[in-house]
Amino acid sequence: MSITARDMTGGDTGALGRLPMLAPPLAALLYPFALEGFHTSVARIAEGALGLSWLGAAMCLALAFAVPLIAMLAAMSLSGIDRPTAAQLRAKRMALLAVAAPTLFTFLGVVLYMLHDPVPDTWLWVACWAIALALLLQSDNDAPARVAVRLVPVPLRVAHGVSALALVMIFLALHIANHLMFPAGAETYDAVMKVFRHVYRTDILQPLVVALFLFQIGTGLFFAWRLTAAPTDRFRTFQIASGVYLAFYVLGHMDSVFIFARTYLGIDTGWGFATGAPTGLVKDPWNIRLVPHYWLGAFFVLAHLAAGARAVMMAHGVSKVFADRFMVGGAIVAGIVATVIMLGMCGMRVQFI
């Protein structure tokens, strides 16, 4: 079923008709306050105020995770419009950017910390998303968007997939397996990490891994820009959104590891760095942003691979029904893996007797 611009706005091109389009940037603007609310509730729990404080902490953390979900659902709805208006096309791209809000907020915080910027990162964050909202409000929601739909070059798409497979084989499989050791404790995690680092931290492979990631980021954002010019189904929109998240996540992660940790702080990026020691991820007002950031990073990297596998399957004649189910199953597995990793990072321990 095709969707027109009028279907999405209900015939109202004013502010009321734009509410569904405004939801993602507005949710992203409020994201830091959900994290602050969580920290306030946790501080009260630490002081002995139970009951509603537990409920408040759960609700605030759920709201933080709801931001990328709201943005994802909005992007999926907007991606189904055959002839979007200029406002709807801009709203779709803003929604995809809002999916990456947790990792963008973390990236911003690290950069501003290194720059010794006196302006709190929350203020700058709110200002940027307020500008995005203003741009969306002044966009034309009557005339169709003037955009040329251009296909993604097949050789570049193949190169993107091959480089992703190379990253899985020489880095990601080992890195995720290492992270699954978090529930086993610091000793086991660090022991496994030292073994795996002999593979991907060699003088040859480490620069290759960085180059492959940069290629993934560049090609991925190029694909996202081109693909959003045309209507897409919900599965493809999920693939695009997860790719946008990963592009900023990988950039931020490389900045945190190579520049912030190794150069600025002069420390190793082991157990203590990942878990926010000694305070931890949950109790620290800054570190709490790492919980959605890391969980979504682990989830999207696996779910994005499943989405890519879906596209490859259908290109080779596999039925859409099977390919769709494969992707959904992959996303469920990704969620389980991300949850195990995050519980371990937040303090859950599994002991083998």
Disulfide bonds with the S-S distance in Angstrom:
none
